[in-house]
Amino acid sequence: MVIDSIARTAQRKRYLYIVPYVFILYIIAFLDRTNVSYAALQMNKAIGLTSQAFGFGAGIFFIGYFILEIPSTLLVERWSARKWISRILLTWGLVAVLTAFVQNAWQFYLARFLIGLAEAGFFPGIVLYLTHWFRQQEQARAVAFFMTALAVSNIIGAPLSGALLDYVHWFGLAGWQWIFIIEGLPALIFGVLNFFIMVDQPEQAKWLTDEEKQWVRSELDREAGAVRQKEHLSLRQALMHWDTWVLALVYFFAVTGFYGFGLWLPQIVKQASHQSSNLIVTLITMIPYVFSLAGMILVANHSDRTGERKRHVFFAILLGAVGLLLSALIQQPIWLTMIFFVIASVGVYSYLGPFWTFPSVFLTDDARAGGIGLINSVGNLGGFLGPYMVGYLSSADPKIGYLYGLLFLVVCLLISSGFVLLVRRTSVRAVVSAAD
């Protein structure tokens, strides 16, 4: 009974002190990563960007991201999440603010590439950080709550960006410039605050009692020991592991659909709705993310409760493909198209919680850090491919709008769901046993 009481209070405290804080950090990160989709409603004309040029610039972020992803994640494991995440926040916040002053396509490309370099390691570093605090049967829920920041950042960022575009023209700067400045400043502020807020390991947490620290550490060590006993992999072996590469391919094609959809959604909505008000366009764009928020929580909770991961990931990605397919084929009336966008958004968001539990099933220590880094770095190359191909295919024949671009994303999501089926059953069984 005493142990049960300690476990309950330790669990409650971890969710209270860890998850909300990294949730806030990810809101800031995703705002700076995707606010370009809203700024584009003004910026493209202001600095002379074609659809293809915008798609390339929006996606080149992920090339910079790819280059430093694995070494950045290893620094979180070997050095300090608190110190390294602080460095990431400060450098990307600075570049995000300076993006407000780009004047042509090449400067835009450079700014996006540098933000990618600066932010590399943030997301996989946080996913790795959560494994330092939460057991396998808790991770889908913890990761999903953290990753609901993706939807919340759009719920916040859409109306904020719309209002800045239409109503803020201070000091001779256009609304799109103020999007980058105002939404980049929180990263600079939290880059300083993070030194004093983030706690690297349970043993360092002042808000846990000694008994709670011991319980958390013993549970995490027990799980890690079980994984090592079953399949103790070195960093090199982890980077060559079958499941690591299958998960990287799942993520690559899913991310292609995710960012191809998300970074172009405001412009697609504006074209389909024939709205001149950027604020109204961004408010309409916000609708799918409200439903995504609920979908992420429900799917993650059900996945943790049942201990099943594979089918949750497969059917969520498949749902995203169905929603995008219907939105591509039926583009009017706008209210019906938005229903299809809601379906697509729920799918491409809700698989994320269960998906990121997979690496902890067969990887520990440096192998886990490197595996997570590899999956995320390879996967996020889809963040370049998706936006670029939507822009390229849309500019090829303006008469048909975004049809070919959306169909390309559908194919990518279908390929992603197919690769999910190749994840080895041993990985899934390990998760289930951990949840029992």
HUMODA-V820554 format. One record per pair of residues at least 6 apart in sequence whose C-alpha atoms are under 8 Angstrom apart, sorted by the first residue. I is the first residue (numbers start at 0). J is the second residue. If there is no record, write none. Layout:
i->[I:I]
j->[J:J]
This chain:
i->[5:5:5:6:6:6:8:9:9:9:9:12:12:13:14:18:18:18:19:21:21:22:22:22:22:22:23:24:24:25:25:25:25:25:26:26:26:26:27:27:27:27:27:28:29:29:29:30:30:30:30:31:31:31:31:31:33:33:34:34:34:34:35:35:36:36:36:36:36:36:36:37:37:37:37:37:37:38:38:38:38:38:38:39:39:39:40:40:40:41:41:41:42:42:43:43:46:46:46:46:47:47:48:48:50:50:50:50:51:51:51:51:52:52:53:53:54:54:54:54:54:54:55:55:55:55:55:56:56:56:56:56:57:57:57:57:57:57:58:58:58:58:58:58:59:59:59:59:59:60:60:60:60:60:60:60:60:61:61:61:61:61:61:61:62:62:62:62:63:63:63:63:63:63:64:64:64:64:64:64:64:64:64:64:65:65:65:65:65:65:65:66:66:66:67:67:67:68:68:68:68:68:68:69:69:69:69:69:69:70:70:70:71:71:71:71:72:72:72:72:72:72:72:72:72:73:73:73:73:74:74:75:75:75:75:75:76:76:76:76:76:77:79:80:80:80:80:80:81:81:81:81:81:82:82:84:84:84:84:85:85:85:85:85:86:87:87:87:87:87:88:88:88:88:88:88:89:89:89:89:89:89:90:90:90:91:91:91:91:91:91:92:92:92:92:92:93:93:93:94:94:94:95:95:95:95:95:96:96:96:96:96:96:97:97:97:98:98:98:98:98:98:99:99:99:99:99:99:100:101:101:120:123:123:123:124:124:126:126:127:127:127:128:129:129:129:130:130:131:131:131:132:132:132:132:133:133:134:134:134:135:135:135:135:135:135:135:136:136:136:136:136:137:138:138:138:139:139:139:139:139:139:139:139:139:140:140:140:140:140:141:142:142:142:143:143:143:143:143:143:143:144:144:146:146:147:147:147:150:150:150:150:150:151:151:151:153:153:154:154:154:154:157:157:157:157:158:158:158:158:160:160:160:160:161:161:161:161:161:161:162:162:163:163:163:163:164:164:164:164:164:164:165:165:165:165:166:167:167:167:168:168:198:201:201:201:201:202:202:202:204:223:226:226:226:226:227:227:230:230:231:231:232:232:232:233:233:234:234:234:234:234:235:236:237:237:237:237:237:237:238:238:238:238:238:242:242:243:243:243:243:244:245:245:245:245:246:246:246:246:247:247:247:247:247:248:248:248:248:248:249:249:249:249:249:249:250:250:250:250:250:250:251:251:251:251:251:251:252:252:252:252:252:252:253:253:253:253:253:253:253:254:254:254:254:254:255:255:255:255:255:255:255:255:255:255:255:256:256:256:256:256:256:256:257:257:257:257:258:258:258:258:259:259:259:259:259:259:259:259:260:260:260:260:262:263:263:264:265:265:265:267:268:268:268:269:269:271:271:271:272:272:274:286:287:287:287:287:287:287:288:288:288:290:290:290:291:291:291:291:291:291:292:294:294:294:294:295:295:295:295:295:295:296:298:298:298:298:298:299:299:299:302:302:302:303:303:304:305:305:306:306:306:306:306:306:307:307:307:308:308:308:308:309:309:309:309:309:309:311:311:312:312:312:312:312:312:312:313:313:313:313:313:314:314:315:315:315:315:315:316:316:316:316:316:316:316:317:317:317:317:318:318:318:318:318:319:319:319:319:319:319:319:319:320:320:320:320:320:320:320:321:321:321:322:322:322:322:322:322:322:323:323:323:323:323:323:323:323:324:324:324:325:325:326:326:326:326:327:327:327:327:328:329:329:330:357:357:357:358:358:358:359:360:360:360:361:362:385:388:388:389:389:389:389:389:390:391:392:392:392:393:393:393:393:393:393]
j->[210:211:214:211:214:215:211:207:211:212:215:206:207:132:141:141:144:145:145:125:145:144:145:146:147:148:148:186:189:122:145:146:148:149:148:149:151:152:152:182:183:185:186:186:148:149:152:152:153:156:182:92:95:179:182:183:261:262:156:160:178:179:57:262:57:261:262:263:264:265:266:157:160:161:175:265:281:160:164:174:175:176:178:53:175:266:265:266:277:164:174:175:48:175:49:53:101:102:103:104:103:104:103:104:390:391:393:394:387:390:391:394:104:390:387:390:386:387:388:389:390:391:108:383:386:387:390:104:107:108:111:387:108:111:262:383:386:387:382:383:384:385:386:387:108:111:112:115:383:111:112:113:114:115:116:382:383:112:115:379:380:381:382:383:112:115:380:383:112:113:114:115:116:119:112:114:115:116:117:118:119:120:376:379:115:116:119:376:377:379:380:116:119:376:116:119:120:119:120:372:373:375:376:120:368:369:372:373:376:120:369:372:119:120:121:124:120:121:123:124:127:368:369:371:372:365:368:369:372:80:83:83:84:124:127:128:127:128:364:365:368:365:199:124:125:128:197:199:193:194:197:198:199:193:194:121:124:190:193:189:190:191:193:194:190:117:118:119:121:190:117:118:186:187:189:190:186:187:188:189:190:191:117:118:187:113:114:115:117:118:186:183:184:185:186:187:183:184:187:110:113:114:110:114:179:180:183:179:180:181:182:183:184:110:179:180:107:110:111:176:179:180:175:176:177:178:179:180:176:107:110:372:371:372:375:368:372:142:355:367:368:371:199:138:141:142:138:359:200:201:219:200:201:215:219:141:219:218:219:222:222:356:359:360:430:433:434:303:306:430:433:434:303:303:352:356:299:300:302:303:352:353:354:355:356:296:299:300:303:352:352:351:352:355:295:296:299:349:351:352:353:295:296:351:352:292:295:296:288:289:291:292:348:288:289:292:285:288:285:286:288:289:281:282:284:285:278:281:282:285:175:178:278:281:277:278:279:280:281:282:277:278:174:175:177:178:173:174:175:178:277:278:174:276:277:278:174:173:174:177:174:177:204:207:212:215:216:212:213:216:212:363:360:361:362:363:362:363:361:362:362:363:362:363:366:365:366:365:366:367:369:370:366:366:243:362:366:367:369:370:244:366:369:370:373:422:423:358:370:373:374:374:418:419:421:422:374:418:419:422:373:374:375:377:378:374:377:378:415:418:378:414:415:416:418:419:374:375:377:378:379:415:377:378:379:380:381:415:378:381:411:412:414:415:316:347:378:381:411:412:415:378:379:381:382:385:379:380:381:382:383:384:385:386:408:411:412:347:381:385:408:409:411:412:347:348:382:385:381:382:385:386:382:384:385:386:387:388:389:408:385:386:405:408:386:386:389:284:280:281:284:401:280:283:284:275:280:330:331:333:280:333:280:341:337:340:341:342:344:345:341:344:345:341:344:345:341:344:345:346:348:349:345:345:346:348:349:345:348:349:350:351:352:349:311:349:350:352:353:349:352:353:308:311:353:353:434:434:431:434:430:431:432:433:434:435:427:430:431:353:354:427:430:353:354:419:420:422:427:350:353:349:350:351:353:354:416:419:350:416:417:419:420:346:416:345:346:347:349:350:346:347:350:412:413:415:416:346:412:413:416:342:343:345:346:347:342:343:344:345:346:347:409:412:343:346:408:409:410:412:413:342:343:409:339:340:341:342:343:344:346:339:340:342:343:405:406:408:409:405:406:409:336:339:336:337:339:340:401:402:405:406:402:335:336:336:426:427:430:367:370:371:367:426:429:430:426:370:408:404:407:401:403:404:405:407:404:404:401:403:404:399:400:401:402:403:404]
